[in-house]
Amino acid sequence: MIGNILIGFIAVLHIYFLVLEMFLWDKPMGMKAFGNSLEKAKLTKVLAQNQGLYNGFLAAGLIWSLCASAPFAIQLANFFLGCVLVAGIYGAVTASKKILYIQALPALVALLVVNLL
């Protein structure tokens, strides 16, 4: 149950990222979240929307894992949490160290809980 709660939390987090990147990127909330100026946000808006779409796919996969039957549910959770973890590590190395704590660490904790409890 704790694993499912963590998976649900991470799915909601990625839906939030989707909204920020696809719809709020060049709005005050989105620019503040990512530290962008209006000029930079306008130049990178299409890229951010694409990135937001991928975050939506991650959220959909995590939600799918919550709805699937065992043992398929655990396999789906492992796959999509692994994707989130890798994306978070890559983002921390290439974009911002903050991503390690916001995205990668929760995915790692969820992976550990799902597989150890």
ZIKAKA-V929506 format. One record per residue. N is the residue number from 1. PSI is psi in degrees with one decimal (none if undefined). NEAR is the number of other ideal C-beta (glycine too) atoms within 12 Angstrom. D_LAST is the distance of its C-alpha to the last C-alpha in whole Angstrom. Layout:
# ZIKAKA-V929506
n:psi:near:d_last
N:PSI:NEAR:D_LAST
N:PSI:NEAR:D_LAST
This chain:
# ZIKAKA-V929506
n:psi:near:d_last
1:-41.3:11:9
2:-40.4:15:9
3:-42.6:28:8
4:-37.5:25:11
5:-43.7:19:13
6:-41.9:30:13
7:-44.5:39:14
8:-41.7:23:17
9:-45.5:27:18
10:-36.6:43:18
11:-45.5:35:20
12:-40.3:22:22
13:-41.8:30:23
14:-27.6:38:24
15:-39.5:25:26
16:-44.8:25:28
17:-41.2:36:28
18:-48.2:28:30
19:-45.4:24:32
20:-45.8:30:33
21:-34.1:33:34
22:-33.0:26:36
23:-23.2:20:37
24:7.5:24:38
25:-44.4:32:38
26:18.8:28:42
27:160.8:21:42
28:-42.8:15:41
29:-44.7:17:38
30:-41.6:31:37
31:-37.8:23:39
32:-43.4:16:38
33:-36.2:24:34
34:3.6:30:35
35:37.7:12:38
36:150.6:25:41
37:164.8:15:44
38:-39.9:16:46
39:-48.1:11:48
40:-40.1:17:45
41:-41.0:27:43
42:-38.3:17:45
43:-29.3:14:45
44:8.2:23:42
45:-45.5:25:41
46:-39.3:16:41
47:-42.2:20:38
48:-38.6:32:36
49:-39.6:24:36
50:-44.0:17:35
51:-40.2:27:32
52:-38.3:30:31
53:-42.4:22:32
54:-38.0:24:29
55:-34.5:36:27
56:-38.3:27:27
57:-40.1:24:26
58:-44.6:38:23
59:-43.3:31:22
60:-42.1:21:23
61:-40.3:29:21
62:-40.2:41:18
63:-39.3:25:20
64:-41.9:21:20
65:-28.9:36:16
66:-24.4:31:16
67:-17.1:18:19
68:161.2:21:18
69:151.4:12:17
70:148.4:15:14
71:-2.4:13:14
72:-34.7:15:17
73:-42.3:24:14
74:-38.9:25:12
75:-43.2:19:15
76:-45.6:27:17
77:-45.6:38:14
78:-44.1:27:14
79:-52.2:25:17
80:-35.4:35:18
81:-37.6:42:16
82:-41.0:26:17
83:-43.7:29:21
84:-42.8:41:20
85:-48.2:29:19
86:-43.8:21:22
87:-39.2:29:24
88:-41.5:36:23
89:-45.1:22:24
90:-43.8:17:27
91:-37.6:26:28
92:-36.7:22:28
93:-37.8:14:30
94:-24.9:12:33
95:-60.8:21:33
96:132.8:18:31
97:-26.1:16:29
98:-30.3:16:28
99:-29.4:29:26
100:-40.4:22:24
101:-31.5:18:22
102:-34.8:27:23
103:-51.6:34:21
104:-46.1:31:20
105:-46.6:24:18
106:-38.0:29:16
107:-41.0:40:15
108:-44.7:25:14
109:-45.1:26:12
110:-41.1:37:10
111:-43.5:31:10
112:-44.2:19:8
113:-44.6:24:6
114:-35.7:33:6
115:-14.7:18:6
116:-20.4:12:4
117:none:15:0
